[in-house]
């Protein structure tokens, strides 16, 4: 009877999978960290932006939104 040869293939495969998961976790952590840093840096509003926003607000307030339809009567 021949002695059985021990195979370490399963352990090598498991080790490779664990290494890939660790590298993927580090990558995702770095990407999320960069996204949080960029979120903290909000762009400054310039005078031109302020003027455009004021013009949009005036346009919205002067628009007649009355359609003549009673929303409560639709039910």
C-alpha positions in Angstrom: 0.0 0.0 0.0 1.4 3.4 -1.0 1.4 6.3 1.5 -0.9 9.1 0.6 0.7 12.3 -0.6 -0.4 15.4 1.2 -1.6 18.2 -1.0 -1.4 21.8 0.1 -3.3 23.1 -3.0 -6.4 23.9 -1.0 -4.4 26.0 1.5 -2.5 27.8 -1.3 -5.8 28.6 -3.0 -7.3 29.8 0.3 -4.3 32.0 0.9 -4.6 33.6 -2.5 -8.3 34.3 -2.0 -7.6 35.9 1.4 -4.8 38.1 -0.1 -7.1 39.2 -2.9 -9.9 40.1 -0.4 -7.4 42.1 1.8 -6.1 44.0 -1.3 -9.7 44.7 -2.4 -10.6 45.9 1.1 -7.7 48.3 1.2 -8.5 49.6 -2.3 -12.2 50.3 -1.3 -11.1 51.9 1.9 -8.8 54.3 0.0 -11.4 55.1 -2.6 -14.0 55.9 0.1 -11.5 58.0 2.0 -10.8 60.1 -1.1 -14.5 60.6 -1.7 -15.0 61.8 1.9 -12.1 64.3 1.5 -13.6 65.6 -1.7 -17.0 66.0 -0.2 -15.5 68.1 2.6 -14.1 70.5 0.1 -17.1 72.4 -1.2 -16.6 74.9 -4.0 -16.9 78.5 -3.1 -19.8 80.5 -4.5 -18.6 83.3 -6.7 -20.4 86.6 -7.4 -21.4 85.3 -10.8 -23.0 82.2 -9.3 -24.8 84.4 -6.8 -26.1 86.6 -9.6 -27.3 83.6 -11.6 -29.0 82.1 -8.6 -30.8 85.4 -7.9 -32.0 85.6 -11.5 -33.3 82.0 -11.3 -35.1 82.8 -8.0 -36.7 85.9 -9.6 -37.8 83.9 -12.6 -39.3 81.1 -10.4 -41.2 83.6 -8.3 -42.6 85.4 -11.3 -43.8 82.2 -13.0 -47.5 81.5 -12.7 -47.8 78.0 -11.4 -51.6 78.0 -11.2 -53.0 75.5 -13.6 -56.7 75.8 -12.7 -56.9 72.2 -11.5 -58.0 71.4 -8.0 -55.8 68.6 -6.8 -58.2 67.6 -4.0 -61.1 67.2 -6.5 -59.1 64.7 -8.6 -59.7 61.9 -6.1 
